[in-house]
Amino acid sequence: MNGVPLLPPTAAQIDWSRKNAKHWECRSLIGGKVSKVTTDFILTTDAITLS
C-alpha cells in the first residue's frame, strides 16, 4: 500500500539521539533536557506509535 509500512517501527529503528531534536523537542526534550512530565510521556508514546 503505497510503500507505507503496516507495522510501527521497532525501538531499534527510532533515532533516540538528542541530535534528533527536531522530532523530540516539546515531546520528550525541553530545552535539550529529558522531560519526565506525564504530558510529555504521552506525546512521546504517540510519536513512537505514529512513526
N, C-alpha and C positions, 0 to 999 in steps of 0.2 A: 504494500500500500504506500505508494509514493516515497519509498525509501525510509519511512519513519519506523523506528523500532517499536515493537509491540510491548516489550518489557522495559521497565525503568533501568537505568544504568546500575551496575554494581558499585559498591563503595570504592572498589579499586579503580573504577573508571572516572571518578569525580576528582577534579583538581581541588584539593583541600588546602593548597598553599595560600599564604597571605598575599602572595603576588597576584592572586585571582580576586583582588579586592572589588573589582567591578561587579562580580557575582555575589560576593559575601557581605559587602558593606551594607549596613542597615538591616541585615538579616542575622548574621552571627558576629559581625565585627562592627564596633562602634569606635570610630577614630583609630582604627587599626588594632584595637584590643578586643579579645573574645568577650562576648556578652553572654551572661547566663540568665537573663531575664526571660520569663515564661513566654512572652510575646515573640521574642527573637528566636527562641527554641522552636516555636510553632512555624514561624516564617522559614527557618532553615529546613525543617521537616518537609514543608510544602515545596521548597525549591528542589529538594532531593527527589521527591516523588514525581514532580512535574518535569524533571530534566530528561 
